[in-house]
Amino acid sequence: MELRVFWTDTARFLLEDIFNYYKNNASTEVARKQVSKIIDRTIQLEKNPRSGPLEPLLSERKFEYRYLIESNYKIIYWIEDNYIKIATVFDCRQNPDKLQQI
């Protein structure tokens, strides 16, 4: 059974931030490409929801968080019911302790 990918408000907000950063610091085209690559990376989850490894920094949480990597970004997600929920898109160039704030 295929699961559907659902982006949380937090993840969508961060994706918008990524877009705005690249738009302001590179170009709109670069921003679109970067965001598209992040979104496209999640498509594999519909057929292979557990394809990402477990996120060790969130192992103490209620849900089993997993992640995918795209460029400098870690796409953190969990599986609940018939959905894959994208929790956040984390820039790996940041302090990893910030990840625990999600």
Secondary structure, DSSP 8 states (H G I E B T S, - for coil): ---EEEE-HHHHHHHHHHHHHHHHHT-HHHHHHHHHHHHHHGGGGGT-TT-S-B-GGGTTSSS--EEEEETTEEEEEEEETTEEEEEEEEETTS-GGGGGG-
